[in-house]
Amino acid sequence: MKKAPLVIGWIEHVSLPELSLPNIRAKIDTGARTSALHATEITPFQKDGELWVRFVAQLHDEAPNVRVETPIYDIRHIKNTGGIPEERIVIRAALHIAGQSWPISVSLTDRSKMRFPMIVGRTALKKHNIAVHTHRTNLTAN
């Protein structure tokens, strides 16, 4: 018998614990392929012969800045909200939601003019038996 899907709202609080980023207010956006995280001061650098990135994440106006360093997973062209492709650094991190956790790809971009510091795209949800309730928010406890 197949397990019932986990139903989440179109807005949820998620965490990226490996990056020390808890309680991120995220839009669950099945219209977006790739997940994106608000980041500023995005600076690639070399560490032990590998490409890494350092950036600053601020999850909301009252939150302190969090400085993050992590390996670069990829650099790719991703369409912004206006449909214009832009080159972005992509990292890998464990997404934690509703007591579950799995690795996802996350592009880094300045989302300061956006309503949510993070969007979780459909690729991050694929193969995890998740359904998104389009009229409800915060259905999970992170």
Disulfide bonds with the S-S distance in Angstrom:
none
